[in-house]
Amino acid sequence: ALPDDAVHTLQRVRCHCPGALVIGTGDPECPQEWAQQQAQLWGARLLTAPQTGRLNGHLHGWQWGMKLLQEMLLK
């Protein structure tokens, strides 16, 4: 999760292309409510990976993420 402060760059950015914010199921460091607010702010879709917890912990979720990226590139 990103720092939740008023001057953080990603608090002000907007996606001008299709984008997605992907979180793990039940990630204690990235609450669903915060992720939904950020996705709306950025104009991105919020997707929840089938993996639990942090997606970058021991590379959990990266294979699923690569498949998602391939699907997005083919659209």
Secondary structure, DSSP 8 states (H G I E B T S, - for coil): -----TT-HHHH---SS--EEEEEET-TTS-HHHHHHHHHHHT-EEEEEEEES-TTGGGTTHHHHHHHHHHHHH-
